[in-house]
Amino acid sequence: MKWITRAHVHVDRVACPWLISRFIDAQAEFLFVAAALVPEIAEKEGAIPFDAPGVELRHVDGHCSFVTILRKYGLKDPALLALSEVVDAADTGRTSSNPFAAGLEAIAQGYSLRFPDDRENLEAQFEVYDALYAFFRGQVR
């Protein structure tokens, strides 16, 4: 399936593709476009839009799109829920509410500088999310 979001990925727009490809759609293909083009290209490509204004899988009730996607797809893995707290705090500017959030924000900024191409950024940064997920799996056991 194709998925589409805004270009110039950061915390939520890296975390969501990681979540989608690891737990929802192993064959996911991601498209990155200007925010204003998301609805038009989503329709044209038959893609599921996320983390863009006016789409179903967006920020809801002050929480980031990662949380919305977890809820939509009924993902209840305790390690994913712990990771979602970090992503949510980092993406919504509440880094002081989670001890890992400021670090994730710094990592996202560094990867954006190193990998301005969205696909390269995802490829490189997925390892960070794999590691964080492994960490939280160990914590919740």
Residue pairs with C-beta under 8 A, 6 or more apart in sequence:
1 25
1 27
1 28
1 29
1 47
1 48
2 28
2 29
2 30
2 31
2 45
2 46
2 47
2 48
3 17
3 20
3 25
3 28
3 29
3 30
3 31
3 47
3 48
3 49
3 50
4 30
4 31
4 32
4 33
4 38
4 41
4 42
4 45
4 47
4 48
4 49
4 50
4 52
5 13
5 16
5 17
5 30
5 31
5 32
5 38
5 49
5 50
5 51
5 52
6 13
6 32
6 33
6 34
6 35
6 38
6 51
6 52
7 32
7 33
7 34
7 118
8 32
8 112
8 118
9 17
9 32
9 112
9 118
9 121
9 122
10 91
10 108
10 109
10 112
11 64
11 87
11 90
11 91
11 104
11 105
11 108
12 51
12 64
12 65
12 66
12 87
12 91
13 51
13 65
13 118
14 108
14 111
14 121
14 122
14 125
14 126
14 129
15 64
15 66
15 83
15 87
15 91
15 129
16 50
16 51
16 57
16 65
16 66
16 69
17 28
17 30
17 122
17 126
18 122
18 125
18 126
18 129
18 130
19 66
19 69
19 70
19 75
19 80
20 28
20 50
20 69
21 28
21 126
22 129
22 130
22 133
23 73
23 75
23 77
23 80
24 69
24 73
24 75
30 118
30 119
30 122
31 41
31 45
31 47
32 118
32 119
33 41
35 52
35 53
38 49
38 52
38 55
39 49
39 52
39 54
39 55
41 47
42 48
42 49
42 55
48 57
49 55
49 56
49 57
50 57
50 58
50 65
50 69
51 57
51 58
51 59
51 64
51 65
52 58
56 68
56 72
57 65
57 68
57 69
57 72
58 65
58 68
59 65
59 68
59 92
60 67
60 68
62 92
63 88
63 92
64 87
64 88
64 91
64 92
66 84
66 87
66 88
66 91
67 84
67 87
67 88
69 75
70 80
70 81
70 84
78 136
78 140
79 133
79 136
79 137
79 139
79 140
80 133
80 136
82 136
82 139
82 140
83 129
83 132
83 133
83 136
85 98
86 98
86 100
86 101
86 104
86 132
87 104
88 94
88 98
89 95
89 97
89 98
89 100
89 101
90 98
90 100
90 101
90 102
90 104
90 105
90 108
94 101
95 101
95 102
95 105
96 102
100 132
104 128
104 132
107 125
107 128
108 125
111 121
111 124
111 125
111 128
112 121
114 124
115 121
115 124
115 125
